[in-house]
Amino acid sequence: MSHTGRSTDEAAVEAANTAFYEAMETGDFEGVSALWLDDGTTPITCVHPGWPVLTGRGEVLRSYALIMANTEYIQFFLTDLKISLADGTAVVTCTENILSGGPAEDGAELGPLVGQLVVATNVFRHTPDGWKIWSHHASPVLTDDTADDTEPPGVDGTEPPA
């Protein structure tokens, strides 16, 4: 995204989005928690890849605590970032190029690193405390390696069997 001609709101939304991923990378649960909408009335939602829809601060923040507790290392390289703004709401879409690893079983510091592509939509609302995440939805991207046996019928241009 070009930095010329950007609005102050776009820059603030991008900063909040970046802060979210940086807090995840550093395991800063308080930072992640502070970035989520907490107006006492609007339920927040989150969908992690392969998870059901999580609704409400308790469920959503518990999921991040679990992810952080079970992830030794994670780094996000965001690409294809796009921001749309309307009436105090911002929609950020991006590709999360994720590099992660868990604890090694053989006593080494870190197990093997795994790469994953995920597309994400982060919805923000403007509050008196700045831009806060209202909803996060992330879905894995099927690559040529994973798509061979996992494409639903008809995706490859052929008709599904009758």
C-alpha positions as CSV (number, residue, x, y, z in Angstrom):
1,M,0.0,0.0,0.0
2,S,1.4,3.4,-1.0
3,H,2.1,5.8,1.8
4,T,1.3,8.8,-0.3
5,G,-2.2,10.3,0.0
6,R,-3.1,8.1,2.9
7,S,-5.5,9.4,5.6
8,T,-4.6,9.7,9.2
9,D,-7.2,7.0,9.9
10,E,-5.6,4.5,7.4
11,A,-2.2,5.1,9.1
12,A,-3.7,4.6,12.5
13,V,-5.5,1.4,11.4
14,E,-2.3,0.0,9.9
15,A,-0.4,0.8,13.1
16,A,-3.1,-1.0,15.2
17,N,-3.0,-4.0,12.8
18,T,0.8,-4.1,13.0
19,A,0.7,-3.8,16.8
20,F,-1.6,-6.9,16.9
21,Y,0.8,-9.1,15.0
22,E,3.8,-7.8,16.9
23,A,2.1,-8.5,20.2
24,M,1.5,-12.1,19.0
25,E,5.1,-12.5,17.9
26,T,6.4,-11.4,21.3
27,G,3.8,-13.3,23.3
28,D,2.5,-10.1,24.8
29,F,-1.0,-11.3,26.0
30,E,-1.8,-7.9,27.6
31,G,-0.9,-6.2,24.4
32,V,-3.2,-8.5,22.4
33,S,-6.0,-8.1,24.9
34,A,-5.7,-4.3,24.8
35,L,-6.1,-4.2,21.1
36,W,-9.5,-6.0,21.1
37,L,-12.7,-4.0,21.4
38,D,-14.1,-3.9,24.9
39,D,-17.1,-1.5,25.0
40,G,-19.1,-3.8,27.2
41,T,-21.9,-4.2,24.6
42,T,-20.4,-5.3,21.3
43,P,-19.5,-9.0,21.1
44,I,-16.1,-9.7,19.5
45,T,-15.5,-12.7,17.2
46,C,-12.5,-14.7,16.1
47,V,-11.9,-17.6,13.7
48,H,-8.5,-19.1,13.7
49,P,-7.6,-21.5,10.8
50,G,-9.5,-24.8,11.5
51,W,-11.3,-23.5,14.6
52,P,-15.0,-22.8,15.1
53,V,-16.2,-19.3,15.5
54,L,-15.3,-17.9,18.9
55,T,-17.6,-15.2,20.4
56,G,-17.0,-12.9,23.3
57,R,-13.9,-11.6,25.1
58,G,-13.6,-14.6,27.3
59,E,-13.5,-17.2,24.4
60,V,-11.4,-15.0,22.1
61,L,-8.8,-14.0,24.6
62,R,-8.6,-17.6,26.0
63,S,-7.8,-18.8,22.5
64,Y,-4.9,-16.3,22.2
65,A,-3.6,-17.4,25.6
66,L,-3.7,-21.1,24.5
67,I,-1.9,-20.2,21.2
68,M,0.8,-18.3,23.0
69,A,1.3,-20.9,25.6
70,N,1.8,-23.6,23.0
71,T,3.8,-21.7,20.4
72,E,7.5,-21.4,21.1
73,Y,8.2,-19.1,18.1
74,I,6.0,-17.3,15.6
75,Q,6.7,-14.6,13.1
76,F,4.3,-13.0,10.7
77,F,5.3,-11.5,7.4
78,L,2.2,-9.6,6.1
79,T,1.7,-9.1,2.4
80,D,-1.2,-8.0,0.2
81,L,-2.3,-5.6,2.9
82,K,-5.4,-3.6,2.0
83,I,-7.4,-1.2,4.2
84,S,-11.0,0.0,3.6
85,L,-12.6,2.6,5.8
86,A,-16.3,3.6,6.3
87,D,-18.1,5.3,9.2
88,G,-15.7,4.4,12.0
89,T,-15.1,0.9,10.8
90,A,-12.0,-0.4,9.0
91,V,-11.6,-3.7,7.2
92,V,-8.0,-4.9,6.8
93,T,-7.3,-7.9,4.5
94,C,-3.8,-9.4,4.2
95,T,-1.9,-12.6,3.7
96,E,-0.2,-13.8,6.8
97,N,3.1,-15.6,5.8
98,I,3.7,-17.4,9.1
99,L,6.8,-19.0,10.3
100,S,6.3,-20.9,13.6
101,G,7.8,-23.6,15.7
102,G,7.1,-25.5,18.9
103,P,9.4,-26.9,21.6
104,A,11.8,-29.6,20.4
105,E,11.2,-33.1,21.7
106,D,14.9,-33.9,21.9
107,G,15.8,-31.1,24.4
108,A,16.9,-28.6,21.8
109,E,15.8,-25.0,22.2
110,L,13.3,-25.1,19.3
111,G,11.7,-27.7,17.1
112,P,11.5,-27.5,13.3
113,L,10.1,-24.3,11.9
114,V,7.0,-24.6,9.8
115,G,5.7,-22.1,7.2
116,Q,2.1,-21.5,6.5
117,L,0.1,-19.1,4.3
118,V,-3.1,-17.7,5.8
119,V,-5.4,-15.0,4.5
120,A,-6.9,-12.8,7.2
121,T,-9.6,-10.2,7.6
122,N,-9.3,-8.0,10.6
123,V,-12.3,-5.7,11.3
124,F,-11.6,-2.6,13.5
125,R,-13.9,-0.1,15.1
126,H,-12.9,3.4,16.0
127,T,-13.2,4.1,19.8
128,P,-12.2,7.0,22.1
129,D,-9.1,4.8,22.8
130,G,-8.2,4.4,19.1
131,W,-8.8,1.6,16.6
132,K,-9.8,-1.7,18.3
133,I,-10.2,-5.2,16.7
134,W,-13.9,-6.2,16.4
135,S,-13.3,-9.4,14.5
136,H,-10.5,-11.5,13.2
137,H,-11.0,-14.3,10.6
138,A,-8.1,-16.3,9.3
139,S,-8.2,-19.1,6.7
140,P,-5.4,-21.3,5.4
141,V,-4.4,-20.9,1.8
142,L,-4.2,-24.2,-0.1
143,T,-0.9,-24.4,-2.1
144,D,-0.1,-26.8,-5.0
145,D,1.3,-29.2,-2.4
146,T,-1.9,-29.2,-0.3
147,A,-4.5,-28.8,-3.0
148,D,-3.9,-32.1,-4.8
149,D,-6.2,-34.2,-2.7
150,T,-8.1,-31.6,-0.8
151,E,-9.9,-29.6,-3.5
152,P,-13.6,-30.0,-3.4
153,P,-15.2,-31.5,-6.6
154,G,-15.6,-29.0,-9.3
155,V,-12.8,-26.6,-8.3
156,D,-10.5,-27.8,-11.0
157,G,-13.0,-27.0,-13.7
158,T,-14.5,-30.5,-13.9
159,E,-18.0,-31.4,-12.8
160,P,-18.5,-33.3,-9.6
161,P,-19.4,-37.0,-10.0
162,A,-23.2,-37.6,-10.2
